[in-house]
Amino acid sequence: DDDDLYGPEYLADAMRAHSYAGAAVVGKHTYYAYLESDDRTVLRFPGHEFRYSSTLAGGTLVIDRHKVGDLRFPDVSLGEDRAFLESCHRRGLSTFSADRFNFVQVRSHDNTWTVGSDLFTVGAVAVGDGLQLGNVHV
């Protein structure tokens, strides 16, 4: 996603995760998010790192084209990442959640998925006020 922040080691980390997990898709279930409207950073879904997971953030997906074959994202404007992962699981392809570092999802006023901060941060852990890049390694 062009509005999210990716650290310099993002792709190298994802490729390492592909090599040891052998998954068709690697991404992040646990990740940092910056809420512009609240000017704060949170950690979403803590405790879901380094494990196979059916839930991965769409902006974090790194896909092994050889393993997914002819699977494609559906031509929709919302939920295409979730639908793609569901298609992978129907085919028996694994999806793996790597670490939480080198990525920050930026939630701005014009985000495609319009959900309030209260709902978006259910279960999240506060990291700090402002954009906290030092904790994220971005």
Chimera marker file (.cmm) of the C-alpha trace (Angstrom):
<marker_set name="trace">
<marker id="1" x="0.000" y="0.000" z="0.000" r="1" g="1" b="0" radius="0.5"/>
<marker id="2" x="1.395" y="3.367" z="-0.969" r="1" g="1" b="0" radius="0.5"/>
<marker id="3" x="0.259" y="5.086" z="2.236" r="1" g="1" b="0" radius="0.5"/>
<marker id="4" x="1.914" y="2.562" z="4.586" r="1" g="1" b="0" radius="0.5"/>
<marker id="5" x="5.536" y="2.643" z="5.745" r="1" g="1" b="0" radius="0.5"/>
<marker id="6" x="8.015" y="-0.145" z="4.946" r="1" g="1" b="0" radius="0.5"/>
<marker id="7" x="11.412" y="-0.436" z="6.580" r="1" g="1" b="0" radius="0.5"/>
<marker id="8" x="14.626" y="-1.121" z="4.666" r="1" g="1" b="0" radius="0.5"/>
<marker id="9" x="14.667" y="-4.764" z="5.820" r="1" g="1" b="0" radius="0.5"/>
<marker id="10" x="11.014" y="-5.484" z="5.024" r="1" g="1" b="0" radius="0.5"/>
<marker id="11" x="11.533" y="-7.610" z="1.912" r="1" g="1" b="0" radius="0.5"/>
<marker id="12" x="14.650" y="-9.356" z="3.230" r="1" g="1" b="0" radius="0.5"/>
<marker id="13" x="12.749" y="-10.338" z="6.385" r="1" g="1" b="0" radius="0.5"/>
<marker id="14" x="9.804" y="-11.597" z="4.339" r="1" g="1" b="0" radius="0.5"/>
<marker id="15" x="12.062" y="-13.660" z="2.096" r="1" g="1" b="0" radius="0.5"/>
<marker id="16" x="13.757" y="-15.207" z="5.146" r="1" g="1" b="0" radius="0.5"/>
<marker id="17" x="10.313" y="-16.113" z="6.508" r="1" g="1" b="0" radius="0.5"/>
<marker id="18" x="9.450" y="-17.726" z="3.160" r="1" g="1" b="0" radius="0.5"/>
<marker id="19" x="12.614" y="-19.808" z="3.311" r="1" g="1" b="0" radius="0.5"/>
<marker id="20" x="12.010" y="-21.265" z="6.768" r="1" g="1" b="0" radius="0.5"/>
<marker id="21" x="8.193" y="-21.431" z="6.748" r="1" g="1" b="0" radius="0.5"/>
<marker id="22" x="7.768" y="-22.739" z="3.209" r="1" g="1" b="0" radius="0.5"/>
<marker id="23" x="4.443" y="-20.900" z="3.017" r="1" g="1" b="0" radius="0.5"/>
<marker id="24" x="2.759" y="-19.726" z="-0.158" r="1" g="1" b="0" radius="0.5"/>
<marker id="25" x="2.108" y="-16.334" z="1.418" r="1" g="1" b="0" radius="0.5"/>
<marker id="26" x="4.034" y="-14.516" z="4.141" r="1" g="1" b="0" radius="0.5"/>
<marker id="27" x="2.786" y="-11.388" z="5.851" r="1" g="1" b="0" radius="0.5"/>
<marker id="28" x="2.052" y="-9.903" z="9.235" r="1" g="1" b="0" radius="0.5"/>
<marker id="29" x="-0.785" y="-10.728" z="11.578" r="1" g="1" b="0" radius="0.5"/>
<marker id="30" x="0.821" y="-8.674" z="14.372" r="1" g="1" b="0" radius="0.5"/>
<marker id="31" x="1.807" y="-5.218" z="13.171" r="1" g="1" b="0" radius="0.5"/>
<marker id="32" x="2.148" y="-1.562" z="14.108" r="1" g="1" b="0" radius="0.5"/>
<marker id="33" x="-0.425" y="0.992" z="13.043" r="1" g="1" b="0" radius="0.5"/>
<marker id="34" x="-0.306" y="4.770" z="13.159" r="1" g="1" b="0" radius="0.5"/>
<marker id="35" x="-3.657" y="6.502" z="13.610" r="1" g="1" b="0" radius="0.5"/>
<marker id="36" x="-3.317" y="9.969" z="12.109" r="1" g="1" b="0" radius="0.5"/>
<marker id="37" x="-6.591" y="11.212" z="13.586" r="1" g="1" b="0" radius="0.5"/>
<marker id="38" x="-5.434" y="10.343" z="17.123" r="1" g="1" b="0" radius="0.5"/>
<marker id="39" x="-1.709" y="10.942" z="16.470" r="1" g="1" b="0" radius="0.5"/>
<marker id="40" x="-0.716" y="7.681" z="18.161" r="1" g="1" b="0" radius="0.5"/>
<marker id="41" x="0.887" y="4.359" z="17.342" r="1" g="1" b="0" radius="0.5"/>
<marker id="42" x="-0.501" y="0.987" z="18.428" r="1" g="1" b="0" radius="0.5"/>
<marker id="43" x="0.493" y="-2.659" z="18.066" r="1" g="1" b="0" radius="0.5"/>
<marker id="44" x="-2.412" y="-4.628" z="16.579" r="1" g="1" b="0" radius="0.5"/>
<marker id="45" x="-3.021" y="-8.303" z="17.319" r="1" g="1" b="0" radius="0.5"/>
<marker id="46" x="-0.027" y="-8.904" z="19.607" r="1" g="1" b="0" radius="0.5"/>
<marker id="47" x="1.170" y="-12.482" z="20.000" r="1" g="1" b="0" radius="0.5"/>
<marker id="48" x="0.631" y="-13.699" z="16.428" r="1" g="1" b="0" radius="0.5"/>
<marker id="49" x="4.226" y="-13.699" z="15.183" r="1" g="1" b="0" radius="0.5"/>
<marker id="50" x="6.244" y="-16.578" z="13.730" r="1" g="1" b="0" radius="0.5"/>
<marker id="51" x="3.272" y="-18.862" z="13.198" r="1" g="1" b="0" radius="0.5"/>
<marker id="52" x="0.960" y="-20.054" z="10.486" r="1" g="1" b="0" radius="0.5"/>
<marker id="53" x="-2.057" y="-17.783" z="10.434" r="1" g="1" b="0" radius="0.5"/>
<marker id="54" x="-5.179" y="-17.433" z="8.332" r="1" g="1" b="0" radius="0.5"/>
<marker id="55" x="-5.195" y="-13.672" z="8.957" r="1" g="1" b="0" radius="0.5"/>
<marker id="56" x="-2.547" y="-11.391" z="7.448" r="1" g="1" b="0" radius="0.5"/>
<marker id="57" x="-2.656" y="-7.650" z="6.829" r="1" g="1" b="0" radius="0.5"/>
<marker id="58" x="-3.210" y="-6.987" z="3.126" r="1" g="1" b="0" radius="0.5"/>
<marker id="59" x="-0.416" y="-4.436" z="2.826" r="1" g="1" b="0" radius="0.5"/>
<marker id="60" x="2.113" y="-6.963" z="4.148" r="1" g="1" b="0" radius="0.5"/>
<marker id="61" x="1.595" y="-9.880" z="1.768" r="1" g="1" b="0" radius="0.5"/>
<marker id="62" x="4.631" y="-11.332" z="0.000" r="1" g="1" b="0" radius="0.5"/>
<marker id="63" x="3.453" y="-14.098" z="-2.303" r="1" g="1" b="0" radius="0.5"/>
<marker id="64" x="5.310" y="-17.048" z="-3.804" r="1" g="1" b="0" radius="0.5"/>
<marker id="65" x="3.939" y="-17.032" z="-7.365" r="1" g="1" b="0" radius="0.5"/>
<marker id="66" x="5.139" y="-20.577" z="-7.992" r="1" g="1" b="0" radius="0.5"/>
<marker id="67" x="3.074" y="-21.895" z="-5.078" r="1" g="1" b="0" radius="0.5"/>
<marker id="68" x="-0.112" y="-19.887" z="-5.673" r="1" g="1" b="0" radius="0.5"/>
<marker id="69" x="-0.148" y="-20.662" z="-9.382" r="1" g="1" b="0" radius="0.5"/>
<marker id="70" x="-3.103" y="-19.102" z="-11.168" r="1" g="1" b="0" radius="0.5"/>
<marker id="71" x="-4.717" y="-17.626" z="-8.041" r="1" g="1" b="0" radius="0.5"/>
<marker id="72" x="-5.395" y="-13.913" z="-8.375" r="1" g="1" b="0" radius="0.5"/>
<marker id="73" x="-6.893" y="-11.180" z="-6.236" r="1" g="1" b="0" radius="0.5"/>
<marker id="74" x="-10.592" y="-10.640" z="-6.964" r="1" g="1" b="0" radius="0.5"/>
<marker id="75" x="-11.494" y="-7.410" z="-8.746" r="1" g="1" b="0" radius="0.5"/>
<marker id="76" x="-13.154" y="-5.676" z="-5.789" r="1" g="1" b="0" radius="0.5"/>
<marker id="77" x="-12.229" y="-2.527" z="-3.884" r="1" g="1" b="0" radius="0.5"/>
<marker id="78" x="-12.586" y="-3.859" z="-0.342" r="1" g="1" b="0" radius="0.5"/>
<marker id="79" x="-11.670" y="-7.235" z="1.140" r="1" g="1" b="0" radius="0.5"/>
<marker id="80" x="-9.661" y="-8.493" z="-1.815" r="1" g="1" b="0" radius="0.5"/>
<marker id="81" x="-6.755" y="-9.509" z="0.423" r="1" g="1" b="0" radius="0.5"/>
<marker id="82" x="-8.995" y="-11.560" z="2.731" r="1" g="1" b="0" radius="0.5"/>
<marker id="83" x="-10.671" y="-13.229" z="-0.276" r="1" g="1" b="0" radius="0.5"/>
<marker id="84" x="-7.268" y="-14.076" z="-1.782" r="1" g="1" b="0" radius="0.5"/>
<marker id="85" x="-6.112" y="-15.692" z="1.482" r="1" g="1" b="0" radius="0.5"/>
<marker id="86" x="-9.358" y="-17.674" z="1.691" r="1" g="1" b="0" radius="0.5"/>
<marker id="87" x="-8.722" y="-18.944" z="-1.841" r="1" g="1" b="0" radius="0.5"/>
<marker id="88" x="-5.232" y="-20.002" z="-0.789" r="1" g="1" b="0" radius="0.5"/>
<marker id="89" x="-6.611" y="-21.934" z="2.180" r="1" g="1" b="0" radius="0.5"/>
<marker id="90" x="-9.253" y="-23.655" z="0.047" r="1" g="1" b="0" radius="0.5"/>
<marker id="91" x="-6.381" y="-24.943" z="-2.098" r="1" g="1" b="0" radius="0.5"/>
<marker id="92" x="-4.477" y="-26.111" z="0.969" r="1" g="1" b="0" radius="0.5"/>
<marker id="93" x="-1.794" y="-23.425" z="0.696" r="1" g="1" b="0" radius="0.5"/>
<marker id="94" x="-0.257" y="-22.175" z="3.925" r="1" g="1" b="0" radius="0.5"/>
<marker id="95" x="0.008" y="-18.562" z="5.048" r="1" g="1" b="0" radius="0.5"/>
<marker id="96" x="2.593" y="-17.505" z="7.614" r="1" g="1" b="0" radius="0.5"/>
<marker id="97" x="2.806" y="-14.530" z="9.961" r="1" g="1" b="0" radius="0.5"/>
<marker id="98" x="6.343" y="-13.173" z="10.293" r="1" g="1" b="0" radius="0.5"/>
<marker id="99" x="7.542" y="-10.638" z="12.879" r="1" g="1" b="0" radius="0.5"/>
<marker id="100" x="5.965" y="-7.236" z="13.570" r="1" g="1" b="0" radius="0.5"/>
<marker id="101" x="8.918" y="-5.113" z="12.493" r="1" g="1" b="0" radius="0.5"/>
<marker id="102" x="9.673" y="-2.993" z="9.403" r="1" g="1" b="0" radius="0.5"/>
<marker id="103" x="6.045" y="-2.096" z="8.669" r="1" g="1" b="0" radius="0.5"/>
<marker id="104" x="3.570" y="0.518" z="9.881" r="1" g="1" b="0" radius="0.5"/>
<marker id="105" x="0.031" y="0.655" z="8.603" r="1" g="1" b="0" radius="0.5"/>
<marker id="106" x="-1.004" y="4.307" z="8.331" r="1" g="1" b="0" radius="0.5"/>
<marker id="107" x="-4.665" y="4.965" z="9.083" r="1" g="1" b="0" radius="0.5"/>
<marker id="108" x="-5.624" y="8.316" z="7.588" r="1" g="1" b="0" radius="0.5"/>
<marker id="109" x="-8.950" y="10.059" z="7.041" r="1" g="1" b="0" radius="0.5"/>
<marker id="110" x="-9.202" y="8.757" z="3.457" r="1" g="1" b="0" radius="0.5"/>
<marker id="111" x="-8.557" y="5.062" z="4.150" r="1" g="1" b="0" radius="0.5"/>
<marker id="112" x="-10.622" y="2.669" z="2.017" r="1" g="1" b="0" radius="0.5"/>
<marker id="113" x="-11.802" y="0.723" z="5.061" r="1" g="1" b="0" radius="0.5"/>
<marker id="114" x="-13.749" y="3.256" z="7.096" r="1" g="1" b="0" radius="0.5"/>
<marker id="115" x="-13.920" y="2.058" z="10.667" r="1" g="1" b="0" radius="0.5"/>
<marker id="116" x="-13.601" y="4.173" z="13.797" r="1" g="1" b="0" radius="0.5"/>
<marker id="117" x="-10.483" y="4.200" z="15.964" r="1" g="1" b="0" radius="0.5"/>
<marker id="118" x="-12.323" y="2.524" z="18.846" r="1" g="1" b="0" radius="0.5"/>
<marker id="119" x="-13.167" y="-0.534" z="16.763" r="1" g="1" b="0" radius="0.5"/>
<marker id="120" x="-9.839" y="-0.537" z="14.904" r="1" g="1" b="0" radius="0.5"/>
<marker id="121" x="-7.854" y="-0.645" z="18.170" r="1" g="1" b="0" radius="0.5"/>
<marker id="122" x="-9.823" y="-3.360" z="20.000" r="1" g="1" b="0" radius="0.5"/>
<marker id="123" x="-7.168" y="-5.591" z="21.579" r="1" g="1" b="0" radius="0.5"/>
<marker id="124" x="-4.318" y="-3.347" z="20.425" r="1" g="1" b="0" radius="0.5"/>
<marker id="125" x="-1.490" y="-2.248" z="22.708" r="1" g="1" b="0" radius="0.5"/>
<marker id="126" x="-0.578" y="1.433" z="22.881" r="1" g="1" b="0" radius="0.5"/>
<marker id="127" x="2.987" y="2.114" z="21.761" r="1" g="1" b="0" radius="0.5"/>
<marker id="128" x="3.030" y="5.889" z="22.192" r="1" g="1" b="0" radius="0.5"/>
<marker id="129" x="1.931" y="9.278" z="20.997" r="1" g="1" b="0" radius="0.5"/>
<marker id="130" x="2.874" y="10.291" z="17.483" r="1" g="1" b="0" radius="0.5"/>
<marker id="131" x="4.470" y="8.116" z="14.844" r="1" g="1" b="0" radius="0.5"/>
<marker id="132" x="6.788" y="5.784" z="16.774" r="1" g="1" b="0" radius="0.5"/>
<marker id="133" x="9.328" y="4.638" z="14.200" r="1" g="1" b="0" radius="0.5"/>
<marker id="134" x="12.097" y="3.835" z="16.681" r="1" g="1" b="0" radius="0.5"/>
<marker id="135" x="10.152" y="0.883" z="18.122" r="1" g="1" b="0" radius="0.5"/>
<marker id="136" x="9.275" y="-0.370" z="14.673" r="1" g="1" b="0" radius="0.5"/>
<marker id="137" x="12.683" y="-0.334" z="12.951" r="1" g="1" b="0" radius="0.5"/>
<marker id="138" x="11.346" y="1.623" z="9.961" r="1" g="1" b="0" radius="0.5"/>
<link id1="1" id2="2" r="1" g="1" b="0" radius="0.2"/>
<link id1="2" id2="3" r="1" g="1" b="0" radius="0.2"/>
<link id1="3" id2="4" r="1" g="1" b="0" radius="0.2"/>
<link id1="4" id2="5" r="1" g="1" b="0" radius="0.2"/>
<link id1="5" id2="6" r="1" g="1" b="0" radius="0.2"/>
<link id1="6" id2="7" r="1" g="1" b="0" radius="0.2"/>
<link id1="7" id2="8" r="1" g="1" b="0" radius="0.2"/>
<link id1="8" id2="9" r="1" g="1" b="0" radius="0.2"/>
<link id1="9" id2="10" r="1" g="1" b="0" radius="0.2"/>
<link id1="10" id2="11" r="1" g="1" b="0" radius="0.2"/>
<link id1="11" id2="12" r="1" g="1" b="0" radius="0.2"/>
<link id1="12" id2="13" r="1" g="1" b="0" radius="0.2"/>
<link id1="13" id2="14" r="1" g="1" b="0" radius="0.2"/>
<link id1="14" id2="15" r="1" g="1" b="0" radius="0.2"/>
<link id1="15" id2="16" r="1" g="1" b="0" radius="0.2"/>
<link id1="16" id2="17" r="1" g="1" b="0" radius="0.2"/>
<link id1="17" id2="18" r="1" g="1" b="0" radius="0.2"/>
<link id1="18" id2="19" r="1" g="1" b="0" radius="0.2"/>
<link id1="19" id2="20" r="1" g="1" b="0" radius="0.2"/>
<link id1="20" id2="21" r="1" g="1" b="0" radius="0.2"/>
<link id1="21" id2="22" r="1" g="1" b="0" radius="0.2"/>
<link id1="22" id2="23" r="1" g="1" b="0" radius="0.2"/>
<link id1="23" id2="24" r="1" g="1" b="0" radius="0.2"/>
<link id1="24" id2="25" r="1" g="1" b="0" radius="0.2"/>
<link id1="25" id2="26" r="1" g="1" b="0" radius="0.2"/>
<link id1="26" id2="27" r="1" g="1" b="0" radius="0.2"/>
<link id1="27" id2="28" r="1" g="1" b="0" radius="0.2"/>
<link id1="28" id2="29" r="1" g="1" b="0" radius="0.2"/>
<link id1="29" id2="30" r="1" g="1" b="0" radius="0.2"/>
<link id1="30" id2="31" r="1" g="1" b="0" radius="0.2"/>
<link id1="31" id2="32" r="1" g="1" b="0" radius="0.2"/>
<link id1="32" id2="33" r="1" g="1" b="0" radius="0.2"/>
<link id1="33" id2="34" r="1" g="1" b="0" radius="0.2"/>
<link id1="34" id2="35" r="1" g="1" b="0" radius="0.2"/>
<link id1="35" id2="36" r="1" g="1" b="0" radius="0.2"/>
<link id1="36" id2="37" r="1" g="1" b="0" radius="0.2"/>
<link id1="37" id2="38" r="1" g="1" b="0" radius="0.2"/>
<link id1="38" id2="39" r="1" g="1" b="0" radius="0.2"/>
<link id1="39" id2="40" r="1" g="1" b="0" radius="0.2"/>
<link id1="40" id2="41" r="1" g="1" b="0" radius="0.2"/>
<link id1="41" id2="42" r="1" g="1" b="0" radius="0.2"/>
<link id1="42" id2="43" r="1" g="1" b="0" radius="0.2"/>
<link id1="43" id2="44" r="1" g="1" b="0" radius="0.2"/>
<link id1="44" id2="45" r="1" g="1" b="0" radius="0.2"/>
<link id1="45" id2="46" r="1" g="1" b="0" radius="0.2"/>
<link id1="46" id2="47" r="1" g="1" b="0" radius="0.2"/>
<link id1="47" id2="48" r="1" g="1" b="0" radius="0.2"/>
<link id1="48" id2="49" r="1" g="1" b="0" radius="0.2"/>
<link id1="49" id2="50" r="1" g="1" b="0" radius="0.2"/>
<link id1="50" id2="51" r="1" g="1" b="0" radius="0.2"/>
<link id1="51" id2="52" r="1" g="1" b="0" radius="0.2"/>
<link id1="52" id2="53" r="1" g="1" b="0" radius="0.2"/>
<link id1="53" id2="54" r="1" g="1" b="0" radius="0.2"/>
<link id1="54" id2="55" r="1" g="1" b="0" radius="0.2"/>
<link id1="55" id2="56" r="1" g="1" b="0" radius="0.2"/>
<link id1="56" id2="57" r="1" g="1" b="0" radius="0.2"/>
<link id1="57" id2="58" r="1" g="1" b="0" radius="0.2"/>
<link id1="58" id2="59" r="1" g="1" b="0" radius="0.2"/>
<link id1="59" id2="60" r="1" g="1" b="0" radius="0.2"/>
<link id1="60" id2="61" r="1" g="1" b="0" radius="0.2"/>
<link id1="61" id2="62" r="1" g="1" b="0" radius="0.2"/>
<link id1="62" id2="63" r="1" g="1" b="0" radius="0.2"/>
<link id1="63" id2="64" r="1" g="1" b="0" radius="0.2"/>
<link id1="64" id2="65" r="1" g="1" b="0" radius="0.2"/>
<link id1="65" id2="66" r="1" g="1" b="0" radius="0.2"/>
<link id1="66" id2="67" r="1" g="1" b="0" radius="0.2"/>
<link id1="67" id2="68" r="1" g="1" b="0" radius="0.2"/>
<link id1="68" id2="69" r="1" g="1" b="0" radius="0.2"/>
<link id1="69" id2="70" r="1" g="1" b="0" radius="0.2"/>
<link id1="70" id2="71" r="1" g="1" b="0" radius="0.2"/>
<link id1="71" id2="72" r="1" g="1" b="0" radius="0.2"/>
<link id1="72" id2="73" r="1" g="1" b="0" radius="0.2"/>
<link id1="73" id2="74" r="1" g="1" b="0" radius="0.2"/>
<link id1="74" id2="75" r="1" g="1" b="0" radius="0.2"/>
<link id1="75" id2="76" r="1" g="1" b="0" radius="0.2"/>
<link id1="76" id2="77" r="1" g="1" b="0" radius="0.2"/>
<link id1="77" id2="78" r="1" g="1" b="0" radius="0.2"/>
<link id1="78" id2="79" r="1" g="1" b="0" radius="0.2"/>
<link id1="79" id2="80" r="1" g="1" b="0" radius="0.2"/>
<link id1="80" id2="81" r="1" g="1" b="0" radius="0.2"/>
<link id1="81" id2="82" r="1" g="1" b="0" radius="0.2"/>
<link id1="82" id2="83" r="1" g="1" b="0" radius="0.2"/>
<link id1="83" id2="84" r="1" g="1" b="0" radius="0.2"/>
<link id1="84" id2="85" r="1" g="1" b="0" radius="0.2"/>
<link id1="85" id2="86" r="1" g="1" b="0" radius="0.2"/>
<link id1="86" id2="87" r="1" g="1" b="0" radius="0.2"/>
<link id1="87" id2="88" r="1" g="1" b="0" radius="0.2"/>
<link id1="88" id2="89" r="1" g="1" b="0" radius="0.2"/>
<link id1="89" id2="90" r="1" g="1" b="0" radius="0.2"/>
<link id1="90" id2="91" r="1" g="1" b="0" radius="0.2"/>
<link id1="91" id2="92" r="1" g="1" b="0" radius="0.2"/>
<link id1="92" id2="93" r="1" g="1" b="0" radius="0.2"/>
<link id1="93" id2="94" r="1" g="1" b="0" radius="0.2"/>
<link id1="94" id2="95" r="1" g="1" b="0" radius="0.2"/>
<link id1="95" id2="96" r="1" g="1" b="0" radius="0.2"/>
<link id1="96" id2="97" r="1" g="1" b="0" radius="0.2"/>
<link id1="97" id2="98" r="1" g="1" b="0" radius="0.2"/>
<link id1="98" id2="99" r="1" g="1" b="0" radius="0.2"/>
<link id1="99" id2="100" r="1" g="1" b="0" radius="0.2"/>
<link id1="100" id2="101" r="1" g="1" b="0" radius="0.2"/>
<link id1="101" id2="102" r="1" g="1" b="0" radius="0.2"/>
<link id1="102" id2="103" r="1" g="1" b="0" radius="0.2"/>
<link id1="103" id2="104" r="1" g="1" b="0" radius="0.2"/>
<link id1="104" id2="105" r="1" g="1" b="0" radius="0.2"/>
<link id1="105" id2="106" r="1" g="1" b="0" radius="0.2"/>
<link id1="106" id2="107" r="1" g="1" b="0" radius="0.2"/>
<link id1="107" id2="108" r="1" g="1" b="0" radius="0.2"/>
<link id1="108" id2="109" r="1" g="1" b="0" radius="0.2"/>
<link id1="109" id2="110" r="1" g="1" b="0" radius="0.2"/>
<link id1="110" id2="111" r="1" g="1" b="0" radius="0.2"/>
<link id1="111" id2="112" r="1" g="1" b="0" radius="0.2"/>
<link id1="112" id2="113" r="1" g="1" b="0" radius="0.2"/>
<link id1="113" id2="114" r="1" g="1" b="0" radius="0.2"/>
<link id1="114" id2="115" r="1" g="1" b="0" radius="0.2"/>
<link id1="115" id2="116" r="1" g="1" b="0" radius="0.2"/>
<link id1="116" id2="117" r="1" g="1" b="0" radius="0.2"/>
<link id1="117" id2="118" r="1" g="1" b="0" radius="0.2"/>
<link id1="118" id2="119" r="1" g="1" b="0" radius="0.2"/>
<link id1="119" id2="120" r="1" g="1" b="0" radius="0.2"/>
<link id1="120" id2="121" r="1" g="1" b="0" radius="0.2"/>
<link id1="121" id2="122" r="1" g="1" b="0" radius="0.2"/>
<link id1="122" id2="123" r="1" g="1" b="0" radius="0.2"/>
<link id1="123" id2="124" r="1" g="1" b="0" radius="0.2"/>
<link id1="124" id2="125" r="1" g="1" b="0" radius="0.2"/>
<link id1="125" id2="126" r="1" g="1" b="0" radius="0.2"/>
<link id1="126" id2="127" r="1" g="1" b="0" radius="0.2"/>
<link id1="127" id2="128" r="1" g="1" b="0" radius="0.2"/>
<link id1="128" id2="129" r="1" g="1" b="0" radius="0.2"/>
<link id1="129" id2="130" r="1" g="1" b="0" radius="0.2"/>
<link id1="130" id2="131" r="1" g="1" b="0" radius="0.2"/>
<link id1="131" id2="132" r="1" g="1" b="0" radius="0.2"/>
<link id1="132" id2="133" r="1" g="1" b="0" radius="0.2"/>
<link id1="133" id2="134" r="1" g="1" b="0" radius="0.2"/>
<link id1="134" id2="135" r="1" g="1" b="0" radius="0.2"/>
<link id1="135" id2="136" r="1" g="1" b="0" radius="0.2"/>
<link id1="136" id2="137" r="1" g="1" b="0" radius="0.2"/>
<link id1="137" id2="138" r="1" g="1" b="0" radius="0.2"/>
</marker_set>
